[in-house]
């Protein structure tokens, strides 16, 4: 059935996007930990720390935007599929999306 194929394709995409998001989140947490450690040093360069903090904030915003765009993409694909097939797959699958690591 078409729903099974759609589910397979969307689950593969959701897994791919979730893995990327988790990797990026881990990298950001590592950077934040290093920044915290560096800020505790007495000889810390405060201007450099602020610059790193700004960069880290930008990266967090970009990752959040990435997650939101992917959420919107899943929702739009499912909405179009539901309209085309006259089914209600969107509610079921969006539950999976909201529980995924990307959110």
Protein Blocks (a to p, Z undefined) as FASTA:
>chain_A
ZZlmmmmmmmmmmmmmmmmmmmmmmmmmmmmmmmmmmmmpmklcfklmmmmmmmmmmmmm
mmmmmmmmmmmmmmmmmmmmmmmnopafklmmmmmmmmpmkZZ
